Amino acid sequence: MDAVLERLAALEAKVRETLTGLEEARRAREALQAQIRALEADLRAREQEIVSLMAERERDGAELARLRGERDEVRTRVEGLLTEIARLEAAVQGAGV
């Protein structure tokens, strides 16, 4: 009978040990799930930031193209004015002034 009681006590100890292990595993799983949720939220925030940065980059590209067009237009006007000045100077010199 003592052997049966000892065996029963050993089995009860194993059951308690197993239950403790299961509880620890459950807590670890919950912690990992919380960590996964936090990482997913961070990923969504970063994806949103990327979309925002890409839109900003596109706006900057359009602004750059517009400014380059303006620069080319101003350059053309300046070249035209310089040509006109050179023509007027030639005319003045040709008139003997």
C-alpha positions as CSV (number, residue, x, y, z in Angstrom):
1,M,0.0,0.0,0.0
2,D,2.9,2.4,0.8
3,A,4.2,1.8,-2.7
4,V,0.9,2.7,-4.2
5,L,0.7,5.9,-2.1
6,E,4.3,6.8,-3.0
7,R,3.5,6.2,-6.7
8,L,0.3,8.3,-6.4
9,A,2.3,11.1,-4.7
10,A,4.9,11.0,-7.4
11,L,2.1,11.2,-10.1
12,E,0.5,14.1,-8.3
13,A,3.8,15.9,-8.2
14,K,4.2,15.3,-11.9
15,V,0.7,16.6,-12.6
16,R,1.5,19.8,-10.6
17,E,4.8,20.2,-12.4
18,T,3.0,19.7,-15.8
19,L,0.3,22.2,-14.8
20,T,2.9,24.7,-13.8
21,G,4.7,24.2,-17.1
22,L,1.5,24.7,-19.0
23,E,0.7,27.9,-17.1
24,E,4.2,29.2,-17.9
25,A,3.8,28.3,-21.5
26,R,0.4,30.0,-21.7
27,R,1.9,33.2,-20.2
28,A,4.8,33.1,-22.6
29,R,2.4,32.6,-25.5
30,E,0.3,35.6,-24.4
31,A,3.5,37.7,-24.0
32,L,4.6,36.7,-27.5
33,Q,1.1,37.5,-28.9
34,A,1.2,41.0,-27.3
35,Q,4.7,41.5,-28.8
36,I,3.4,40.4,-32.2
37,R,0.5,42.9,-32.0
38,A,2.9,45.7,-31.1
39,L,5.2,44.8,-34.0
40,E,2.2,44.7,-36.4
41,A,1.1,48.1,-35.2
42,D,4.6,49.4,-35.7
43,L,4.7,47.9,-39.1
44,R,1.4,49.6,-40.0
45,A,2.7,52.9,-38.8
46,R,5.9,52.5,-40.8
47,E,3.9,51.6,-43.9
48,Q,1.8,54.7,-43.4
49,E,5.0,56.8,-43.1
50,I,6.4,55.3,-46.3
51,V,3.2,56.2,-48.2
52,S,3.4,59.7,-46.8
53,L,7.0,60.1,-47.7
54,M,6.4,58.7,-51.2
55,A,3.6,61.3,-51.7
56,E,5.9,64.0,-50.4
57,R,8.6,62.9,-52.8
58,E,6.2,63.0,-55.7
59,R,5.1,66.5,-54.8
60,D,8.8,67.5,-54.5
61,G,9.5,66.0,-57.9
62,A,6.6,68.0,-59.4
63,E,7.8,71.2,-57.8
64,L,11.4,70.6,-59.0
65,A,10.1,70.1,-62.6
66,R,8.1,73.3,-62.3
67,L,11.1,75.2,-61.0
68,R,13.4,73.8,-63.7
69,G,10.8,75.0,-66.3
70,E,10.8,78.4,-64.7
71,R,14.6,78.5,-64.7
72,D,14.7,77.6,-68.4
73,E,12.1,80.3,-69.2
74,V,14.1,82.9,-67.3
75,R,17.3,81.8,-68.9
76,T,15.6,82.1,-72.4
77,R,14.4,85.6,-71.5
78,V,17.8,86.7,-70.2
79,E,19.5,85.4,-73.3
80,G,16.9,87.3,-75.4
81,L,17.6,90.5,-73.4
82,L,21.4,90.0,-73.8
83,T,20.9,89.6,-77.5
84,E,18.8,92.8,-77.6
85,I,21.4,94.7,-75.6
86,A,24.1,93.6,-77.9
87,R,22.0,94.6,-80.9
88,L,21.3,98.0,-79.4
89,E,25.0,98.5,-78.5
90,A,26.0,97.6,-82.0
91,A,23.4,100.1,-83.3
92,V,24.7,102.8,-81.0
93,Q,28.3,102.2,-82.1
94,G,27.3,102.1,-85.7
95,A,25.6,105.5,-85.3
96,G,28.9,106.9,-84.1
97,V,27.8,107.9,-80.7
